[in-house]
Amino acid sequence: MTGPTRPWAGLNTVAGAPDVSGVPAPSDPRAVAQARARARARARAQVAARRARAQRRARARALRRAALGRLLRRCAAVAGVLALTLTVSVALAGVRPETPAAASAPLELTAAATALRAELAGTAAAVLAGSTPDAPATSTDLALTAALAGLRAAPTSPDQQAVDDAARVAWQTRLADLAAAGIELPTAAAVAAGDLPEGLSPATDALGLMVPGVVEGVVGGRVVAVPTVEAALAVGTALASLGTPYVPGGTSPAGTDCTGLTATVWAGLGRAVGTTFAAQWSAGTVVPEGQWQPGDLVFGSHPDAGLDDVGVYVGAGEVVTASATAHQVAVLPAAPGAAAVRVTVPPAVPNTPPPSDGSTATVCGAAPVSAATGPVSPAWGGWANGQIPTSALCAIGAGHRLRCDAAAAYAGLAEAFQNAFHRPICITDSYRSLAAQVDAHERKPAITAVPGTSNHGWGLAVDLCGGVNGFDTPEHAWMARWAPTFGWTAPDWARAAGSNPEPWHWEYGSLA
């Protein structure tokens, strides 16, 4: 049987000679050209068909990704609502989790950040005790370092919370930009040795001189400073300490002062910087204000007092410090005329401290108080008694607020009480506005202070119930034994032998 005619058959044979297929070879050149044109057209059509199929598959993949993105965003919105609901429920219940989950990080990342914070705290405790850890805790994971900064330590007032959160977001955004640019943070040792990750180079100042301990990279077409691993973890640890109560001489999550905070932050990275202003001022190279970098120690000073405050620089002219005036660890502007040292760069020669005449002593932004001076004035913040805005106070449960350091201490006391009695502590009164003081005094003039003089009006006193409101009860005995460890005491006048016995009344600190 003779097969179908193939126009291209026998193109290489002599004209008129038989083709091996038995089909006569075309002798007309136009037929040859037409055959070739048809072959090319079919090839182009096949290529176009393949491209169309690829484009359809790409559009389908894009639609699936978009749908997945919408689903994830809906899930994130639902998760955010649930997290907010949980947070509000916790606040209303007056219970504070040990480590609330950071809203900006998945739960797994938050758990890893919490574990990292515990490791850093363990290293810090060892260093502060005089030991030298074999391998200090560290992390080069930018997402983990950002999640560390999102952890919280204790309640903060709404006003301060807004400032703290802005600093957190700015720092986390900076780390996210570095990660998106594919930048790897160098260690301080690598910077000192000049052994930098790809894409980084030593930073220089306006005169072309190298800036000690600082390197640069390119992010979004801009040259930016890149922190060392140690500086990034120092900032993260400081931000994770926000809300910790201010306690003179403290160096723990239960309470710290400004030198205690900075000592703990850097001790967690295996560096002993000391717990005094003088020791910390000598712990690194002095850097001019225009060259401050996150992680530097920034010192406040006064001509009369000399060095009197210190915090961890977090950028934008702000520091994290344990403030005696804010009564907690907070983000505050660096003091005018402040100076800084870079802990990751040892000083070539001993640093000369700022001058002072020693006529005034201030610590962490306020005059130090000695226990020998007796009760102290409860006034704070520049407000009048009973006229403190609720935005400057921290919630301790439904309808109750205290000054934030007192609130943090109360949360610890409430947790210990619940562990002892297997039920929440009972509270009837906390901060009392001037109007509430007037109302209470009109109803109970014999047992209430003159309006405008009550320590409730400073957000530093509570009235408790549930057994604490009786002198001869297990609950009151427990309070008398353990409440002082959390900073809460029964004033002399309110005790059983006092001038106006009130077993329910407890105050934060020794108040005048």
C-alpha positions as CSV (number, residue, x, y, z in Angstrom):
1,M,0.0,0.0,0.0
2,T,1.3,3.4,-0.9
3,G,1.6,5.8,2.1
4,P,0.5,9.4,2.2
5,T,2.4,12.0,0.2
6,R,5.0,13.8,2.3
7,P,6.0,17.1,0.8
8,W,9.5,17.1,2.3
9,A,10.3,13.5,1.2
10,G,13.2,13.2,-1.2
11,L,14.3,16.8,-0.9
12,N,17.9,15.8,-1.1
13,T,17.5,13.5,-4.1
14,V,18.1,14.1,-7.8
15,A,15.2,15.7,-9.5
16,G,12.8,13.0,-10.9
17,A,14.5,10.1,-9.1
18,P,12.3,7.8,-7.0
19,D,12.2,8.4,-3.2
20,V,12.9,5.5,-0.9
21,S,9.3,5.8,0.3
22,G,8.1,5.4,-3.3
23,V,6.7,8.9,-3.4
24,P,8.0,11.0,-6.3
25,A,10.3,13.9,-5.1
26,P,9.0,17.3,-5.8
27,S,10.8,19.1,-8.6
28,D,9.1,22.5,-8.0
29,P,11.3,24.8,-5.7
30,R,8.1,26.7,-4.7
31,A,6.7,23.5,-3.3
32,V,9.8,23.0,-1.3
33,A,9.6,26.6,0.1
34,Q,6.0,26.2,1.0
35,A,6.7,22.9,2.8
36,R,9.4,24.5,4.8
37,A,7.1,27.5,5.7
38,R,4.4,25.2,6.8
39,A,6.9,23.3,9.0
40,R,8.1,26.5,10.6
41,A,4.5,27.7,11.2
42,R,3.6,24.4,12.9
43,A,6.7,24.7,15.1
44,R,5.8,28.3,16.1
45,A,2.2,27.2,16.9
46,Q,3.6,24.5,19.1
47,V,5.8,26.9,21.0
48,A,2.9,29.4,21.4
49,A,0.7,26.6,22.7
50,R,3.3,25.6,25.3
51,R,3.7,29.2,26.4
52,A,0.0,29.6,26.8
53,R,-0.2,26.5,28.8
54,A,2.6,27.7,31.1
55,Q,0.9,31.1,31.5
56,R,-2.4,29.4,32.5
57,R,-0.5,27.2,35.0
58,A,1.3,30.4,36.4
59,R,-2.1,32.2,36.7
60,A,-3.6,29.2,38.5
61,R,-0.6,29.1,40.9
62,A,-1.0,32.9,41.6
63,L,-4.7,32.5,42.2
64,R,-4.0,29.6,44.7
65,R,-1.3,31.7,46.4
66,A,-3.6,34.7,46.7
67,A,-6.4,32.5,48.1
68,L,-3.9,31.0,50.6
69,G,-2.8,34.5,51.6
70,R,-6.4,35.6,52.2
71,L,-7.0,32.5,54.3
72,L,-3.8,33.1,56.3
73,R,-4.8,36.7,56.8
74,R,-8.2,35.7,58.0
75,C,-6.7,33.2,60.3
76,A,-4.3,35.8,61.6
77,A,-7.2,38.2,62.2
78,V,-9.1,35.5,64.1
79,A,-6.0,34.7,66.1
80,G,-5.5,38.3,66.9
81,V,-9.1,38.7,68.2
82,L,-8.6,35.5,70.3
83,A,-5.3,36.8,71.6
84,L,-6.9,40.2,72.5
85,T,-9.9,38.4,74.1
86,L,-7.5,36.3,76.2
87,T,-5.4,39.4,77.1
88,V,-8.5,41.3,78.2
89,S,-9.8,38.3,80.1
90,V,-6.5,37.9,81.9
91,A,-6.4,41.6,82.8
92,L,-9.9,41.5,84.1
93,A,-9.1,38.4,86.2
94,G,-6.1,40.1,87.7
95,V,-3.8,37.3,86.7
96,R,-0.5,37.9,84.8
97,P,1.0,35.1,82.8
98,E,4.8,34.7,83.4
99,T,5.5,35.5,79.8
100,P,2.7,36.7,77.6
101,A,3.1,35.7,74.0
102,A,4.4,38.4,71.6
103,A,1.7,39.4,69.2
104,S,4.2,39.8,66.4
105,A,5.6,36.3,66.5
106,P,4.2,32.8,66.1
107,L,3.8,30.8,69.3
108,E,6.7,28.5,68.4
109,L,9.0,31.5,67.9
110,T,7.8,33.0,71.1
111,A,8.5,29.8,73.0
112,A,12.0,29.7,71.5
113,A,12.5,33.4,72.5
114,T,11.3,32.7,76.1
115,A,13.8,29.8,76.3
116,L,16.6,32.1,75.0
117,R,15.7,34.7,77.6
118,A,16.0,32.1,80.3
119,E,19.4,31.1,79.0
120,L,20.6,34.7,79.0
121,A,19.2,35.2,82.5
122,G,21.1,32.0,83.7
123,T,24.4,33.3,82.1
124,A,23.8,36.7,83.7
125,A,23.3,35.2,87.1
126,A,26.5,33.3,86.8
127,V,28.5,36.3,85.6
128,L,27.1,38.5,88.4
129,A,28.0,35.8,90.9
130,G,31.6,36.0,89.7
131,S,31.6,32.9,87.5
132,T,32.8,32.6,83.9
133,P,30.4,30.6,81.8
134,D,31.9,28.2,79.2
135,A,29.5,29.1,76.4
136,P,27.3,32.2,76.9
137,A,23.9,32.0,75.3
138,T,23.7,33.5,71.8
139,S,21.7,33.5,68.6
140,T,22.3,34.7,65.1
141,D,18.7,34.1,64.0
142,L,17.2,37.6,63.4
143,A,13.6,36.3,63.7
144,L,14.4,34.9,67.1
145,T,16.2,38.1,68.2
146,A,13.2,40.1,67.1
147,A,10.9,37.8,69.1
148,L,13.1,38.2,72.2
149,A,12.4,42.0,72.0
150,G,8.7,41.3,71.9
151,L,8.5,39.5,75.2
152,R,7.1,41.4,78.2
153,A,8.1,41.4,81.9
154,A,5.4,43.2,83.8
155,P,2.4,45.6,83.5
156,T,3.0,49.0,82.1
157,S,0.7,52.1,82.1
158,P,-1.1,52.8,78.8
159,D,0.9,56.0,78.3
160,Q,4.3,54.3,78.7
161,Q,3.0,51.2,76.8
162,A,2.6,53.3,73.7
163,V,6.2,54.6,73.9
164,D,7.6,51.1,74.7
165,D,5.7,49.5,71.9
166,A,6.9,52.1,69.4
167,A,10.5,51.3,70.3
168,R,9.8,47.6,70.1
169,V,8.2,47.9,66.6
170,A,11.0,50.2,65.4
171,W,13.7,47.6,66.5
172,Q,11.8,44.6,65.1
173,T,11.3,46.4,61.8
174,R,15.0,47.2,61.6
175,L,15.9,43.5,62.1
176,A,13.2,42.4,59.6
177,D,14.7,44.8,57.0
178,L,18.2,43.3,57.6
179,A,16.8,39.8,57.2
180,A,15.0,40.7,54.0
181,A,18.2,42.0,52.6
182,G,20.0,38.7,53.4
183,I,22.3,40.4,55.9
184,E,24.0,38.2,58.5
185,L,24.9,39.9,61.8
186,P,28.6,39.6,62.6
187,T,30.0,38.8,66.1
188,A,32.0,41.5,67.9
189,A,35.1,39.3,67.6
190,A,34.6,39.1,63.8
191,V,34.3,42.9,63.6
192,A,37.4,43.3,65.6
193,A,39.3,40.9,63.4
194,G,37.9,42.3,60.2
195,D,36.4,38.9,59.3
196,L,33.0,40.2,58.1
197,P,30.1,38.3,56.5
198,E,29.6,39.0,52.8
199,G,28.2,42.3,51.9
200,L,29.4,44.1,55.1
201,S,32.2,46.6,55.4
202,P,33.7,48.7,58.3
203,A,31.8,52.0,58.9
204,T,33.5,55.3,58.5
205,D,32.7,58.8,59.7
206,A,32.5,62.0,57.7
207,L,36.3,62.3,57.7
208,G,36.7,58.8,56.3
209,L,37.9,57.4,59.7
210,M,36.8,54.0,60.8
211,V,34.1,54.0,63.5
212,P,35.1,51.5,66.3
213,G,33.0,48.4,66.4
214,V,30.5,49.4,63.7
215,V,30.0,47.8,60.2
216,E,27.6,48.8,57.4
217,G,25.5,47.0,54.8
218,V,23.0,47.9,52.1
219,V,19.3,47.7,52.8
220,G,16.8,48.9,50.2
221,G,19.5,50.8,48.3
222,R,20.6,52.6,51.5
223,V,23.8,52.1,53.5
224,V,22.8,51.3,57.1
225,A,24.7,50.4,60.3
226,V,24.5,46.7,61.1
227,P,24.6,45.7,64.8
228,T,26.7,42.9,66.1
229,V,25.1,39.7,67.4
230,E,25.9,40.8,70.9
231,A,24.5,44.3,70.5
232,A,21.3,42.9,69.0
233,L,20.8,40.5,71.9
234,A,21.5,43.3,74.4
235,V,18.8,45.4,72.9
236,G,16.4,42.5,72.8
237,T,17.1,41.6,76.4
238,A,16.6,45.2,77.5
239,L,13.3,45.5,75.6
240,A,12.1,42.2,77.1
241,S,12.7,43.8,80.5
242,L,10.3,46.6,80.1
243,G,7.9,47.0,83.0
244,T,10.2,45.4,85.5
245,P,9.8,47.3,88.8
246,Y,12.5,49.8,89.9
247,V,14.2,48.5,93.0
248,P,17.3,50.2,94.3
249,G,20.2,47.8,94.2
250,G,18.2,45.2,92.3
251,T,19.6,43.0,89.5
252,S,16.7,40.5,88.9
253,P,13.4,40.3,87.1
254,A,11.7,40.9,90.4
255,G,13.2,44.4,90.5
256,T,16.3,46.3,89.3
257,D,17.8,49.7,89.2
258,C,19.5,51.3,86.2
259,T,23.0,49.9,86.8
260,G,21.5,46.5,87.7
261,L,19.6,46.4,84.4
262,T,22.6,47.3,82.2
263,A,24.9,44.9,84.2
264,T,22.3,42.1,83.7
265,V,21.8,42.8,80.0
266,W,25.5,42.5,79.2
267,A,26.3,39.8,81.8
268,G,23.8,37.6,79.9
269,L,26.2,37.8,77.0
270,G,29.2,36.8,79.2
271,R,30.5,40.3,79.7
272,A,31.0,41.6,83.3
273,V,30.6,45.4,83.2
274,G,30.1,45.9,87.0
275,T,27.2,47.2,88.9
276,T,28.4,50.8,89.5
277,F,28.4,53.8,87.3
278,A,32.2,54.0,87.4
279,A,32.7,50.4,86.5
280,Q,30.3,50.6,83.6
281,W,31.8,53.8,82.3
282,S,35.1,52.0,82.1
283,A,33.7,49.0,80.4
284,G,34.0,50.2,76.8
285,T,35.3,52.9,74.4
286,V,33.7,56.3,74.7
287,V,31.7,57.2,71.5
288,P,30.5,60.6,70.5
289,E,26.7,61.2,70.4
290,G,26.5,61.2,66.6
291,Q,27.9,57.7,66.5
292,W,25.8,56.0,69.1
293,Q,24.6,52.5,68.1
294,P,22.0,50.2,69.6
295,G,23.5,48.3,72.5
296,D,25.7,51.1,73.7
297,L,25.5,52.2,77.3
298,V,24.3,55.8,77.5
299,F,25.0,57.7,80.7
300,G,23.2,60.7,82.2
301,S,25.4,63.1,84.2
302,H,25.1,66.3,86.2
303,P,27.8,68.8,87.1
304,D,26.9,68.4,90.8
305,A,26.4,64.6,90.8
306,G,28.6,63.3,88.0
307,L,27.3,60.0,86.4
308,D,23.8,59.5,87.7
309,D,21.9,57.4,85.2
310,V,22.5,54.7,82.6
311,G,20.5,52.8,80.0
312,V,20.8,50.6,76.9
313,Y,20.6,52.7,73.7
314,V,17.9,51.4,71.3
315,G,18.0,54.1,68.6
316,A,16.2,57.3,67.8
317,G,17.7,59.0,70.8
318,E,16.0,56.7,73.3
319,V,17.3,54.3,76.0
320,V,15.8,51.5,78.0
321,T,16.5,52.2,81.6
322,A,15.3,51.3,85.1
323,S,14.0,54.7,86.1
324,A,13.5,55.9,89.7
325,T,11.0,58.5,88.5
326,A,9.0,56.1,86.2
327,H,9.3,53.4,89.0
328,Q,10.0,50.7,86.4
329,V,12.1,49.8,83.4
330,A,10.9,52.0,80.5
331,V,11.9,53.6,77.2
332,L,12.9,57.2,77.8
333,P,14.7,59.9,75.9
334,A,18.4,60.1,76.5
335,A,19.2,62.9,78.9
336,P,20.6,66.1,77.5
337,G,24.4,66.1,77.5
338,A,24.5,62.3,77.9
339,A,27.6,60.3,77.0
340,A,28.0,56.7,75.8
341,V,30.5,53.8,75.8
342,R,30.6,50.8,73.4
343,V,30.9,47.7,75.5
344,T,32.0,45.5,72.5
345,V,35.2,47.7,72.0
346,P,37.5,47.8,75.0
347,P,39.0,51.2,75.8
348,A,42.6,51.8,74.6
349,V,43.2,54.1,77.6
350,P,41.1,54.5,80.8
351,N,38.0,56.6,80.3
352,T,37.9,60.0,82.1
353,P,34.5,60.3,83.8
354,P,32.4,63.5,83.4
355,P,33.3,66.2,86.0
356,S,31.3,66.7,89.2
357,D,31.7,68.5,92.5
358,G,30.0,65.7,94.5
359,S,27.6,68.1,96.1
360,T,24.5,66.2,95.0
361,A,23.9,62.5,94.8
362,T,21.3,61.1,92.4
363,V,20.8,57.6,91.2
364,C,18.8,56.5,88.1
365,G,17.3,59.9,87.8
366,A,16.3,60.6,91.4
367,A,17.8,61.3,94.8
368,P,18.6,58.0,96.6
369,V,16.6,57.0,99.6
370,S,18.2,55.3,102.5
371,A,16.2,53.0,104.8
372,A,17.6,55.0,107.7
373,T,15.7,58.1,106.6
374,G,12.4,56.4,107.5
375,P,9.1,56.6,105.5
376,V,9.2,58.4,102.2
377,S,6.7,60.7,100.6
378,P,4.3,58.8,98.4
379,A,3.8,61.7,95.9
380,W,5.0,60.9,92.4
381,G,4.7,62.0,88.8
382,G,3.9,65.6,89.6
383,W,0.2,64.8,90.1
384,A,-2.0,65.7,93.1
385,N,-3.4,63.0,95.4
386,G,-6.4,61.4,93.8
387,Q,-5.9,63.2,90.5
388,I,-3.6,60.8,88.7
389,P,-4.8,59.9,85.2
390,T,-5.8,56.3,84.8
391,S,-3.5,56.1,81.7
392,A,-0.5,56.5,84.1
393,L,-1.6,53.5,86.2
394,C,-1.6,49.8,85.6
395,A,-4.6,47.5,85.9
396,I,-4.6,44.7,88.5
397,G,-8.0,43.3,87.8
398,A,-11.5,44.5,87.0
399,G,-11.9,48.1,88.2
400,H,-8.6,48.2,90.1
401,R,-5.4,50.1,89.3
402,L,-2.1,50.9,91.0
403,R,1.2,52.7,90.2
404,C,2.9,50.3,87.8
405,D,5.7,49.1,90.1
406,A,3.2,48.5,92.8
407,A,1.0,46.6,90.3
408,A,3.8,44.4,89.3
409,A,4.6,43.6,92.9
410,Y,0.9,43.0,93.7
411,A,0.7,40.5,90.7
412,G,3.5,38.5,92.3
413,L,1.8,38.7,95.7
414,A,-1.5,37.6,94.2
415,E,0.1,34.7,92.5
416,A,1.8,33.5,95.7
417,F,-1.5,33.9,97.6
418,Q,-3.3,31.7,95.0
419,N,-0.6,29.1,95.2
420,A,-1.0,29.0,99.0
421,F,-4.8,29.1,99.3
422,H,-5.8,27.7,95.9
423,R,-8.1,30.7,95.2
424,P,-7.6,34.3,94.0
425,I,-6.8,37.0,96.5
426,C,-9.8,39.2,97.3
427,I,-9.5,43.0,96.7
428,T,-12.1,45.7,97.4
429,D,-10.2,48.9,96.8
430,S,-7.0,50.2,95.2
431,Y,-6.4,53.6,93.6
432,R,-9.0,56.0,94.8
433,S,-9.8,59.2,93.0
434,L,-10.4,62.4,94.9
435,A,-14.1,62.1,94.2
436,A,-14.1,58.6,95.5
437,Q,-12.2,59.7,98.6
438,V,-14.8,62.4,99.3
439,D,-17.6,59.8,98.9
440,A,-15.9,57.3,101.2
441,H,-15.2,59.9,103.8
442,E,-18.8,61.1,103.8
443,R,-20.0,57.5,104.3
444,K,-17.3,56.3,106.8
445,P,-15.6,59.4,108.3
446,A,-14.2,57.4,111.3
447,I,-12.1,55.0,109.3
448,T,-11.1,57.0,106.1
449,A,-8.5,59.6,105.6
450,V,-9.3,63.2,104.9
451,P,-9.9,63.5,101.1
452,G,-6.6,64.3,99.3
453,T,-4.4,62.7,101.9
454,S,-5.1,58.9,101.5
455,N,-2.3,56.7,100.2
456,H,-5.0,55.1,98.0
457,G,-4.9,58.5,96.1
458,W,-1.3,57.7,95.1
459,G,-2.1,54.3,93.7
460,L,0.0,52.7,96.4
461,A,-2.5,51.1,98.8
462,V,-5.1,48.3,98.6
463,D,-7.9,47.0,100.8
464,L,-8.2,43.2,100.8
465,C,-10.9,40.8,101.8
466,G,-11.4,37.1,101.8
467,G,-10.0,36.5,105.2
468,V,-7.2,39.0,105.0
469,N,-9.6,41.5,106.5
470,G,-9.4,39.8,109.9
471,F,-6.5,39.8,112.3
472,D,-7.0,36.2,113.6
473,T,-7.1,34.4,110.3
474,P,-4.7,32.1,108.3
475,E,-4.9,34.5,105.4
476,H,-3.8,37.5,107.5
477,A,-1.0,35.6,109.1
478,W,0.2,34.6,105.7
479,M,0.1,38.2,104.5
480,A,2.0,39.4,107.6
481,R,4.7,36.7,106.9
482,W,5.0,37.0,103.1
483,A,3.6,40.3,101.8
484,P,6.8,42.2,102.8
485,T,8.9,40.0,100.4
486,F,6.8,41.6,97.6
487,G,7.2,45.1,99.0
488,W,3.7,45.2,100.6
489,T,3.4,46.0,104.3
490,A,0.7,46.9,106.9
491,P,1.5,50.4,108.2
492,D,1.9,50.6,112.0
493,W,-1.3,52.5,112.4
494,A,-3.3,49.8,110.7
495,R,-2.0,46.9,112.7
496,A,-3.8,45.2,115.6
497,A,-2.1,47.4,118.2
498,G,-2.1,50.5,116.0
499,S,-4.0,53.8,116.4
500,N,-6.6,52.8,113.8
501,P,-6.6,49.0,113.3
502,E,-7.4,48.0,109.7
503,P,-6.4,44.4,108.9
504,W,-7.6,44.9,105.3
505,H,-5.3,47.9,104.5
506,W,-1.9,47.2,102.9
507,E,0.6,49.7,101.3
508,Y,3.4,49.4,98.9
509,G,6.6,50.5,100.6
510,S,7.1,52.5,103.8
511,L,5.0,55.6,103.1
512,A,4.7,58.8,105.1
